[in-house]
Amino acid sequence: MEHFDVLVVGAGISGIGAGYHLQTRCPNKSYAIFESRATIGGTWDLFRYPGIRSDSDMYTLGFSFRPWTEAKSIADGPAILKYLRETAEAFGIDRHIRFERRVTAAAWDSATSLWTVDYEQGPDRRPAQATCNFLHMCAGYYNYAAGYRPPFPGEETFQGRIVHPQHWPTDLDYAGKQVVVIGSGATAVTLVPEMAKTAAHVTMLQRSPTYVVSRPAEDALANRLRKGLPAMLAYQLIRWRNVLFGMYFFNLARKKPERVKAGIIAMAKAQLGPEYDVGTHFTPAYNPWDQRLCLVPDADLFTAIRSGSASVVTDQIETFRADGIVLASGAELPADVIVTATGLDMQLMSGLKASVDDAPVNFPETFSYKGMMYSGVPNLASTFGYTNASWTLKADLTAEYLCRLINHMDRHGYSECRPIAEDPIEPAPWLDFSSGYVRRALTRLPKQGTTAPWRVYQNYALDLLAFRFGKLEDGVMRFSKPRPPITRPAATGGRLASPPPRQMADA
Ligand SMILES: Cc1cc2nc3c(=O)[nH]c(=O)nc-3n(C[C@H](O)[C@H](O)[C@H](O)COP(=O)(O)OP(=O)(O)OC[C@H]3O[C@@H](n4cnc5c(N)ncnc54)[C@H](O)[C@@H]3O)c2cc1C
């Protein structure tokens, strides 16, 4: 059985970043990245729908340790994938990746301070095991096997093609066709202008509107700075400007929602003209940042609507029929192709079945520690990015913190660290977000508390201070040393005596 000091699961943004931080900050530790697919990149390789792109800027979606040097700040999927591949190669992280290893379960044994990890290997999914001292789950936040796809009445009668963006068919030809995209999230607003370039017409069919904000695809200041300054310096400056602007905008939206709402709607009106019904199609019932804002580069969605190649319909689906969709209002939408941009099936840690000393871990019963570990679960971290900022900001901090923890344990001879929720914690939902994919998953997610370290702050600056400089021995994280070997006293007739209690090292 192979053994690693740290086993990282997943070779997307988070796993590649974790690899970098481990080899840089814990150079004496062995690590491997188990990746279930045959390639790296995660999300940025899996999603192949037309126009796939980031909806946050690459100066914050990029890694802290490697500058983004392309002209576009809102980048397309292939450019992001290239950046990830090149990063993995440049730092030799790719040599640590073991492809086609799908981790399914992990069992912690306190006597040996080891995780035994079950995984399926190769295309025929042969069962295998490995052990590690620390398990770092970087498996993303959704089910890779399938997206969320509610059934629609009458869909079996539809004569055209129905496709889900998570499994985009390579042979789909929509040129000159009538397309209906069901949804109003980031995927729908990406797909609509892109497909409208060649389709006869694209209709975005939404039950309710989303806030849509336009930003330039290229960041003019960033591009100027990159010409005059060393790449890393320019990158850090723009990164911090974007972080601070994002935090300012989020806080403003929380404190003065009406003002921010009015500003976003005014921008949509300016784009679409006075005749357009912005009230119906671009004015959500919720406040900005109750759900993620949809960012469109260079107003491409609005341009497509203005040109007439795309339109938005806000209505409910009554039924599919052979040649389209009938709506609750009685209106009919002709369709040759229907894209169900209905979202993701959120899943924590890829549905890992974990146990601690043979007791199964029920993650929804646990409290999340700093948004990265779980009460009562030793030596296991998982990466989950921000809902109001780029994922990588938190992924970098999580990986850095884990390295601090590992080095601290080494210095003190600890083999185990376990966050313990001793005092009662007031439970709160793990994510304070009203998006459909979050609401559908809340009962399957751990809880958070209302104060540190059990609270999940959606705030990079606060997290940066806590993760980089905060006390590791905070009274909640309990460290313990390896158990002495079990002896066989004569009184037990040579039978194994029960293991001695663990030596707990409280703060
Ligand atoms: C279409 C789309 C657009 C997005 N745009 C943005 C954006 O602009 N900005 C932003 O901040 N976020 C965005 N996100 C969120 C995005 O997922 C993150 O930014 C980021 O890519 C997550 O990286 P990750 O490595 O944590 O997870 P993933 O990219 O999901 O990678 C997880 C990896 O783990 C592997 N894996 C999963 N389960 C197992 C297992 N059991 N065993 C072994 N390997 C496993 C997967 O195969 C995959 O390679 C977007 C998401 C989607 C779906």
The ligand as a MOL file (V3000), in Angstrom:
LIG
                    3D

  0  0  0     0  0            999 V3000
M  V30 BEGIN CTAB
M  V30 COUNTS 53 58 0 0 0
M  V30 BEGIN ATOM
M  V30 1 C -18.9470 26.7870 -15.3680 0
M  V30 2 C -18.2830 27.2720 -14.1260 0
M  V30 3 C -17.6970 28.5270 -14.0990 0
M  V30 4 C -17.0720 28.9820 -12.9420 0
M  V30 5 N -16.5170 30.2280 -12.9250 0
M  V30 6 C -15.9330 30.6770 -11.8120 0
M  V30 7 C -15.3290 31.9650 -11.7610 0
M  V30 8 O -15.3230 32.7100 -12.7080 0
M  V30 9 N -14.7530 32.3670 -10.6020 0
M  V30 10 C -14.7480 31.5700 -9.5010 0
M  V30 11 O -14.2010 31.9730 -8.4750 0
M  V30 12 N -15.2860 30.3420 -9.5320 0
M  V30 13 C -15.8790 29.8780 -10.6350 0
M  V30 14 N -16.4360 28.6270 -10.6500 0
M  V30 15 C -16.2760 27.7780 -9.5000 0
M  V30 16 C -15.0950 26.8440 -9.8570 0
M  V30 17 O -15.4690 25.5520 -9.7860 0
M  V30 18 C -13.8600 27.2020 -9.0770 0
M  V30 19 O -13.4220 28.4560 -9.4460 0
M  V30 20 C -12.6880 26.2490 -9.2790 0
M  V30 21 O -12.5260 25.8470 -10.6040 0
M  V30 22 C -12.8200 25.1050 -8.3640 0
M  V30 23 O -11.5940 24.4380 -8.3830 0
M  V30 24 P -11.4080 23.1100 -7.5620 0
M  V30 25 O -10.0710 22.5930 -7.8920 0
M  V30 26 O -11.7040 23.3710 -6.1340 0
M  V30 27 O -12.5710 22.1640 -8.0610 0
M  V30 28 P -12.7880 21.5370 -9.5160 0
M  V30 29 O -12.4030 22.4510 -10.5870 0
M  V30 30 O -14.2010 21.0520 -9.5140 0
M  V30 31 O -11.8080 20.3230 -9.5290 0
M  V30 32 C -12.0010 19.2180 -8.6990 0
M  V30 33 C -11.1580 18.0830 -9.2200 0
M  V30 34 O -11.3100 17.0000 -8.3250 0
M  V30 35 C -11.5230 15.8130 -9.0480 0
M  V30 36 N -12.2900 14.9150 -8.2040 0
M  V30 37 C -13.5680 15.0850 -7.7810 0
M  V30 38 N -13.9190 14.0610 -6.9990 0
M  V30 39 C -12.8470 13.2350 -6.9170 0
M  V30 40 C -12.6070 12.0120 -6.2510 0
M  V30 41 N -13.5470 11.4320 -5.5130 0
M  V30 42 N -11.4000 11.4260 -6.3900 0
M  V30 43 C -10.4250 12.0060 -7.1470 0
M  V30 44 N -10.6040 13.1640 -7.8010 0
M  V30 45 C -11.7990 13.7770 -7.6830 0
M  V30 46 C -12.2760 16.2640 -10.2810 0
M  V30 47 O -12.1540 15.3310 -11.3270 0
M  V30 48 C -11.6080 17.5920 -10.5770 0
M  V30 49 O -10.4970 17.4510 -11.4070 0
M  V30 50 C -17.0540 28.1550 -11.7960 0
M  V30 51 C -17.6700 26.9020 -11.8380 0
M  V30 52 C -18.2770 26.4660 -12.9740 0
M  V30 53 C -18.9300 25.1140 -12.9730 0
M  V30 END ATOM
M  V30 BEGIN BOND
M  V30 1 1 1 2
M  V30 2 1 2 3
M  V30 3 2 2 52
M  V30 4 2 3 4
M  V30 5 1 4 5
M  V30 6 1 4 50
M  V30 7 2 5 6
M  V30 8 1 6 7
M  V30 9 1 6 13
M  V30 10 2 7 8
M  V30 11 1 7 9
M  V30 12 1 9 10
M  V30 13 2 10 11
M  V30 14 1 10 12
M  V30 15 2 12 13
M  V30 16 1 13 14
M  V30 17 1 14 15
M  V30 18 1 14 50
M  V30 19 1 15 16
M  V30 20 1 16 17
M  V30 21 1 16 18
M  V30 22 1 18 19
M  V30 23 1 18 20
M  V30 24 1 20 21
M  V30 25 1 20 22
M  V30 26 1 22 23
M  V30 27 1 23 24
M  V30 28 2 24 25
M  V30 29 1 24 26
M  V30 30 1 24 27
M  V30 31 1 27 28
M  V30 32 2 28 29
M  V30 33 1 28 30
M  V30 34 1 28 31
M  V30 35 1 31 32
M  V30 36 1 32 33
M  V30 37 1 33 34
M  V30 38 1 33 48
M  V30 39 1 34 35
M  V30 40 1 35 36
M  V30 41 1 35 46
M  V30 42 1 36 37
M  V30 43 1 36 45
M  V30 44 2 37 38
M  V30 45 1 38 39
M  V30 46 1 39 40
M  V30 47 2 39 45
M  V30 48 1 40 41
M  V30 49 2 40 42
M  V30 50 1 42 43
M  V30 51 2 43 44
M  V30 52 1 44 45
M  V30 53 1 46 47
M  V30 54 1 46 48
M  V30 55 1 48 49
M  V30 56 2 50 51
M  V30 57 1 51 52
M  V30 58 1 52 53
M  V30 END BOND
M  V30 END CTAB
M  END
